[in-house]
Amino acid sequence: MNVRILILHSRYLSGPASGENAVVQDEVRLLSEAGHQVEVWEPSPDSLRGLGLVKSGIQAVWSRQAVDHMSRMVREMRAEIVHCHNLFPTLSPAVIRAAWAEGAAPVMTLHNYRLMCLPSTFLRDGEICEDCLGRNPWPGVVHRCYRDSLPGSTALAVSLSLHRALGTFDRVSLFLCVSEFVRRKYAQAGIPTKRLTVKSNFAWPTARRHESGDYFLFVGRISPEKGLHTLLDAWWRTPARLLVVGDGPEADILRQIAPPNVEFVGTVPNQDVADVLRGARGLLLPSRSYEAQPRVILEAYAAGVPVIASRIGGIPDLVQEDSSGYLVEPDDVAGWTEATERLLDDRLVSRLGDGAYRLWNDRYSPRRALDALEESYRRALS
C-alpha cells in the first residue's frame, strides 16, 4: 500500500525542543522510508509578523492564503490523505474543509486538547481546569488562557466556535489520539467514538542500558505543572543522585532550594538525550497536569530504562505497574520517596528495564507506528 500524503503542521517557534515538531519530522521520515509519497508544508508563525493583531487573528480563524496554497499542493501531488497536526495560528481549520473539497481524506492527530481548550493543556493558574470541555471556549477568553492575551484568546475561541458551527471538524475522516486518555476526553467533548482511534507516538531504536545506572533523571520544562518541587521535597530523604535536564520559569528558585544531591544541567540537545538516559537508573515524571503522551517515556523504554511517573492524564496508559515502572499520585511526597527507594535495588532496576524495553518493542517501536499509521490511512480512505 503506497499512499500519496500531504502533511500539514503549523510549526512551534520552540523548534527542535517542541515534541510535536519532532513527531511530525519522525513520521515524515518513517512514511518516506516505507515508500509512501510524502510532501510536507510547515509554515512558521514568523510568517505572520508585521500583520498586526487583527490580521493575525483572522489568519487563525480562516487563512485564505493557507487554503489556496494547500489546495494547489493537493492537486499537484494528487494527494489521497491530508494529515493535519497543529493548525494554529498559520493554517486554521479552514484547510480541513479545503482538503475535503479537493477529494482528499482529512486525518488529524490530536497531540493535545487544543480543540477543547485554548491553551491545549486543561490548565489554568497551575490547576486542572475543564471549564471549556464540551462547550464553546468563552471562559478561556475571560481568563485570557491563550498566552495571557485577550486578542489571542478571542481569535482562537472564534476560530474553534465558528468551525464547530460550520461542521468543519465533521469533515475529518479520522482523529488519531496519542493516548487512550486523549481519546476519552474528545469523546467526552462530543466527537463520535467511531471517528476517534488511538495512534501512539514512537521512539527510534537506541543502544540499551546494560548497567543499573548512576543517577535518577528528570527531563522536561521546569515549570509548576511539571511537579519538580514534589520531587525535590522527596529527595531530601533519598540517598541517590538526581540529574535535572531542562529549563523554565522555576529553574532559578528550585535550584536554590534543592538538596545537595540534585544537579541542574540545563537544556540538553535532543540528540544527546539518549546518552543521558542510558546512564539513568530511572526516569522520573512527577507531573501535575494532563500529559497527553510524554515522548521521553518512550525514549526511556527504548533504552531499557524504567519510569516512575504521576498517575494523571495519559501517563497511566504508558506505565505498566511493576513491569516497566511505577505510578505515584501527583504531589505525594511520601509516595515518590517510596517509589524511588525501590529502584535503589539493582535487580529490580534490571527487571523493570527489561520490561520497559519489551513494551517499547511491542507497542512503541517504528515498526508498530508504521503499521498503525497505514491502518489509519486505510480506514480514512474507506
C-alpha positions in Angstrom: 0.0 0.0 0.0 1.6 3.2 -1.2 -0.3 6.4 -0.4 0.2 10.0 -1.5 0.2 12.0 1.7 0.3 15.8 2.3 1.3 16.6 5.9 0.3 20.0 7.4 1.8 21.4 10.6 2.0 25.0 11.9 5.4 24.8 13.5 6.0 25.8 17.0 8.7 28.5 17.5 10.5 26.4 20.0 11.9 24.4 17.1 13.6 21.1 18.0 12.5 21.5 21.6 8.9 21.0 20.5 7.6 17.5 20.9 5.0 18.0 18.2 7.6 19.3 15.7 9.7 16.2 16.4 6.8 13.9 16.0 6.0 15.4 12.6 9.6 15.1 11.5 9.8 11.4 12.7 6.6 10.4 10.9 7.6 12.0 7.7 10.9 10.0 7.8 9.0 6.8 8.7 6.5 7.1 5.9 9.0 8.1 3.3 11.4 5.2 4.2 8.4 2.9 3.8 7.9 4.0 0.2 4.9 6.4 0.6 4.9 9.7 -1.4 5.1 12.4 1.3 5.1 16.1 1.0 5.1 18.5 4.0 4.0 22.0 4.5 5.1 23.5 7.8 4.6 27.3 7.9 6.0 29.1 10.9 4.3 31.9 12.9 7.3 34.0 11.9 5.4 34.5 8.6 2.6 36.4 10.5 5.0 39.0 11.9 4.1 42.5 10.7 0.5 41.7 10.0 -0.8 43.2 13.3 -3.2 41.7 15.8 -6.3 41.9 13.8 -4.9 40.3 10.6 -3.1 37.6 12.6 -6.3 36.8 14.4 -8.1 36.5 11.0 -5.4 34.0 9.9 -6.2 31.8 12.9 -9.9 31.9 12.0 -9.8 31.4 8.3 -6.5 31.7 6.4 -7.3 32.2 2.7 -3.6 32.1 1.9 -3.2 28.7 3.6 -6.3 27.3 1.9 -5.1 28.4 -1.6 -1.6 27.1 -1.1 -2.7 23.8 0.3 -5.3 23.2 -2.4 -2.6 23.7 -5.1 -0.4 21.2 -3.3 -3.3 18.6 -3.1 -4.0 19.0 -6.8 -0.4 18.9 -7.9 0.5 15.7 -6.0 -3.0 14.3 -6.3 -2.9 13.7 -2.5 -5.1 11.0 -1.2 -4.6 11.8 2.5 -4.1 15.3 4.1 -2.7 14.6 7.5 -3.1 17.7 9.8 -1.1 18.2 13.0 -1.1 21.7 14.6 -3.4 24.1 12.8 -2.8 27.4 14.8 -2.0 30.1 14.1 -0.9 29.9 10.4 -3.2 27.3 8.9 -6.6 27.5 10.5 -9.2 24.7 10.4 -10.3 26.0 7.0 -7.6 23.7 5.4 -9.7 20.7 6.6 -12.7 21.9 4.5 -10.5 22.6 1.6 -8.8 19.2 1.7 -12.2 17.6 1.8 -13.5 19.7 -1.1 -10.4 18.6 -3.2 -11.4 14.9 -2.7 -8.6 14.1 -0.2 -9.4 12.4 3.1 -8.5 14.7 6.0 -6.9 12.9 9.0 -5.9 14.8 12.2 -3.5 13.9 15.0 -4.7 15.1 18.4 -1.5 15.7 20.3 -3.2 17.7 23.0 -6.5 19.2 23.9 -6.4 22.3 21.6 -9.9 21.7 20.0 -11.4 21.8 23.5 -9.1 24.2 25.5 -7.4 27.4 24.3 -4.0 26.7 25.9 -4.4 23.0 24.9 -3.5 21.7 28.4 -6.6 21.9 30.6 -4.5 24.0 33.0 -5.3 27.4 34.4 -3.2 29.1 37.1 -1.4 25.9 37.6 -4.5 23.8 38.3 -6.6 21.4 36.3 -9.5 23.3 34.6 -12.2 21.7 32.4 -14.5 24.8 32.1 -14.5 24.7 28.3 -14.9 20.9 27.9 -17.9 20.2 25.8 -18.9 23.8 25.3 -17.7 26.9 23.4 -14.5 28.1 24.9 -15.6 31.6 26.0 -14.5 31.0 29.6 -11.0 30.8 28.2 -11.4 34.3 26.7 -12.5 35.7 30.0 -9.4 34.3 31.7 -7.1 35.1 28.7 -6.0 31.5 28.7 -4.1 31.6 25.3 -0.7 33.1 26.2 -2.4 35.5 28.7 -3.6 37.5 25.6 -7.2 38.8 25.2 -6.9 39.3 21.4 -5.1 35.9 21.0 -7.7 34.1 23.2 -10.6 35.8 21.3 -9.2 34.8 17.9 -8.7 31.2 18.8 -12.1 31.0 20.5 -13.8 32.5 17.5 -12.0 30.0 15.2 -13.0 27.0 17.2 -16.6 28.1 17.7 -17.1 29.1 14.0 -15.7 25.9 12.7 -17.7 23.8 15.1 -20.8 25.6 13.9 -19.9 25.1 10.3 -19.2 21.4 10.8 -15.6 21.7 9.7 -14.3 19.1 12.1 -17.1 16.7 10.9 -15.1 16.5 7.7 -12.1 14.9 9.4 -12.3 11.2 8.3 -10.3 10.0 11.4 -8.8 11.6 14.5 -5.6 10.0 15.7 -5.4 10.3 19.5 -1.9 9.9 21.0 -3.3 8.1 24.1 -6.5 6.5 25.3 -6.9 9.3 27.8 -6.9 11.9 25.0 -9.4 9.7 23.1 -11.7 9.7 26.2 -11.6 13.4 26.6 -12.5 14.1 23.0 -15.3 11.6 23.2 -16.5 13.4 26.3 -16.5 16.6 24.3 -18.9 15.1 21.8 -16.8 13.7 18.9 -18.3 10.3 17.8 -16.1 7.4 19.1 -16.1 5.8 15.7 -14.0 8.7 14.4 -11.5 8.5 17.2 -8.7 6.0 17.3 -5.5 5.7 19.4 -2.3 6.0 17.4 0.6 6.3 19.8 3.9 8.1 19.2 7.1 6.1 18.9 10.8 6.2 19.6 13.7 5.3 17.4 15.9 2.4 18.4 18.9 3.3 20.6 21.6 1.5 22.4 20.3 -0.2 25.6 21.4 0.5 29.1 23.2 -2.6 30.4 24.2 -1.5 33.9 21.9 -0.3 36.6 22.7 3.4 36.1 24.4 6.0 38.2 21.6 8.5 38.8 17.8 9.2 38.6 16.7 11.6 35.8 14.1 14.3 35.3 13.8 15.7 31.7 11.3 18.5 31.0 10.3 22.1 31.3 10.9 23.4 34.8 7.5 24.9 35.5 4.9 24.4 38.2 2.7 21.9 36.3 5.7 19.5 35.9 5.8 18.9 39.6 9.6 19.1 40.1 9.1 20.7 43.5 7.5 17.5 44.8 10.5 15.5 43.6 12.9 17.9 45.4 10.9 17.5 48.6 11.2 13.8 48.3 14.9 14.0 47.5 15.9 15.2 51.0 15.2 11.6 52.1 16.6 9.8 49.0 20.2 8.7 49.1 20.8 9.0 45.4 21.9 11.5 42.8 19.2 13.3 40.7 20.0 14.9 37.4 17.6 17.6 36.2 17.7 18.3 32.5 15.7 21.3 31.2 15.0 24.9 31.9 12.0 27.0 32.6 10.5 29.8 34.9 11.0 27.8 38.1 14.6 26.8 37.4 16.3 29.5 39.5 14.0 29.1 42.5 14.2 25.3 42.6 18.0 25.3 42.1 18.3 27.4 45.3 16.2 25.1 47.5 17.3 21.7 46.0 19.2 19.2 48.2 22.9 18.9 47.6 22.5 15.5 45.7 20.5 17.3 42.9 22.3 18.6 39.9 20.7 21.0 37.4 22.4 20.7 34.0 20.2 22.9 31.9 18.9 22.1 28.4 20.5 19.2 26.6 20.3 18.9 22.7 17.8 16.4 21.6 20.4 14.2 20.0 22.2 13.9 23.4 19.1 12.9 25.5 19.6 9.2 24.6 23.1 9.3 26.1 21.8 10.9 29.3 19.0 8.3 29.5 21.4 5.4 29.2 23.1 6.4 32.4 19.9 6.6 34.5 18.5 4.1 37.0 15.1 5.5 36.2 13.3 8.4 34.5 11.0 10.4 36.9 8.0 12.4 35.7 6.2 14.0 38.7 3.7 15.9 36.5 0.6 17.6 37.9 -1.1 18.1 34.6 -2.9 16.1 31.9 0.1 15.0 30.0 -1.1 13.5 26.7 1.8 11.2 25.9 5.3 12.3 27.0 7.8 11.1 24.3 10.6 10.9 26.8 8.9 7.9 28.4 9.1 6.1 25.0 12.7 7.1 24.6 13.5 5.7 28.1 11.8 2.4 27.2 13.8 2.1 24.0 17.0 2.4 26.2 15.7 -0.1 28.7 15.2 2.5 31.4 12.2 2.1 33.8 9.9 5.0 34.6 8.3 6.4 37.8 5.6 8.9 36.9 2.4 10.6 38.1 -0.9 8.8 37.8 -2.5 11.5 35.8 -3.6 12.2 32.2 -2.2 9.9 29.5 0.7 8.7 31.6 -1.0 5.6 33.1 -1.6 4.4 29.5 2.2 4.1 29.2 3.5 2.9 32.5 2.8 -0.7 33.5 2.9 -1.1 37.2 5.8 -3.3 38.5 6.6 -4.2 34.9 8.0 -1.1 33.3 7.9 1.2 36.3 5.6 2.6 39.0 2.8 5.2 39.2 2.5 7.7 42.1 -0.2 10.2 42.9 0.8 13.8 42.0 2.1 15.9 44.9 2.5 12.7 47.1 6.0 13.3 48.5 5.9 10.1 50.6 4.8 8.1 47.6 7.7 9.5 45.5 10.2 8.7 48.2 9.0 5.1 48.5 8.9 4.5 44.7 12.4 5.9 44.1 13.9 4.0 47.0 12.6 0.8 45.4 14.8 1.5 42.4 17.9 1.5 44.6 17.7 -2.3 44.2 19.9 -3.2 41.2 18.0 -6.5 40.5 14.6 -4.7 40.4 16.1 -2.0 38.2 17.3 -4.7 35.8 13.9 -6.5 35.7 11.9 -3.3 35.2 14.4 -2.1 32.5 13.8 -5.4 30.6 10.0 -4.9 30.9 10.4 -1.3 29.6 12.3 -2.5 26.6 9.8 -5.2 25.8 7.0 -2.6 26.0 8.8 -0.4 23.6 9.4 -3.2 21.1 5.8 -4.4 21.3 4.0 -1.1 21.2 6.2 2.0 20.6 8.8 0.9 18.0 8.9 2.4 14.5 7.5 -0.9 13.1 4.4 -0.6 15.3 4.0 3.1 14.5 4.1 2.5 10.7 1.6 -0.3 11.0 -0.8 2.0 13.0 -0.4 4.9 10.5 -1.0 2.7 7.5 -4.1 1.1 9.1 -5.4 4.6 10.0 -5.0 5.7 6.3 -6.8 2.6 5.1 -9.7 3.4 7.4 -9.8 7.0 6.3 -9.8 6.1 2.6 -12.5 3.6 3.0 
